C-alpha cells in the first residue's frame, strides 16, 4: 500500500503512465480491427475509442455454439449472451486485446475465422 500511495501521490505520475500505455493498447486494438477486417469481413463492429475489448456482431451466428469450435482451435472469447438478460446478443461476441501482441492477435483472428466455417 505504501508503494501505491507513493506512486499515486507523485504529481503527473498517472498521466505519464497512461501516456505510455495508450500507444500500446492502440496498436493492439488496431491489429485486432485490421485482422477482423481481413479474416472476418462479414462481422460488424464499432472501433472502440477506449477500453480493451472489441464487440463483434456476426449475423445469424450463435456465438455460444461458436465458442466450442473456437476453443478447439485455441481461441477464447465471451459470447454476447453472457452480458444480457433481456437483449438478444446471441450473435455478438466480445474479444479482448488487453494482453496479446499484434502477431498473436492476427493469428487468433485467423483461427477464429476458421472456426466459423
N, C-alpha and C positions, 0 to 999 in steps of 0.2 A: 504494500500500500504506500509505503514511503517513496518508493521509486516512481510509482504512478503520480503521486502527489507532486513530486519534484518535476516530472516532465510536464504535467498539465499546468503547473504553476509558472513555467517559463514563458515569458511573452513571445508570441509568434510561433511557438512550438507546433501547435495544431495546424496552422496554415502551412508551415514548412513541410510537415509530414504529409498533408493532403496534396500539396503541390508535387511531391514525389510519387504518390500513389495514383493520381488521376491519369497520367500518361500510360501507366502500366495497365490499368483497367480499360482505358480507351482502346489500346492495342488489342487486348483480349476480346473486347466487345466487337471491334471492327473485324477481327479474324472470324468470330462466330457469324456475324452478319454476312460476310463475304462467302463463307463456307455454306451457309444456308442458301444463299442466292445461287451458288454453283451446283450444289448437290440435291437440294430440296426446293426447286423453284416453285413448286405448287403451294408452298407454305406462305401464309400471310402473317405479318408481324408489324409492330411499330418499333423502330430502333429506340432503345432506351437512352434517355439523357443522363441517367444516373443509375445507381444500383449495380447488381451483379448477376442479373437474370434477364433472359430473353424469353418472352412468351410467343409461342408459335400456334397458329391455327392450321389444322390440316382437315379441310372439309371432307366429311364422310369417313374419317378415320377414328376408330375407337382407340384412344391413346392408352387406355388401361390395358387393352389387349396388345397393343404395340409394345408396351413396356416389357412384356415377357420375351418377345422376339429380340428387342434391343439388348436386354440383359445377356442373352445368349451370345451376342457379338461384342459384349464388353462395354455397352453404353447404358448409362443410367440417366433418368430424368424423372420429374414428378408429373404424373398425369393431371390435367386441369381439374378433373372431378374431385381431387383431394382438397381443392380450395373452395369448393362451392357446396352450399346446401340447397339453395333454390335455383340457381342459374344452371343451365346446361353447358358445361365446359368440357364435355366428353371428347370433343375433337381438338382440345387445346393441350399443350404441354409446356412445362417450364424448364428451360435449360440454364445451367449456371456456367458462368465464365470466371468464377472467382479464383480458382486455383490452377487451372490448366494453362500451359503455354500455348501460343498460337499454333504450333505444329500439332500438338495433341488435340486441340480443338478441331482443326481441319480433319484429322484422321477420325475423330469421333463422329463428326457430322457425316463423313463418307460412310462409316459403318451404320449410322442411323438410317441413312438413305437406303442402304442395302436391306435393312430390316423392314423397310416399307414395301419392298417388292413382294 
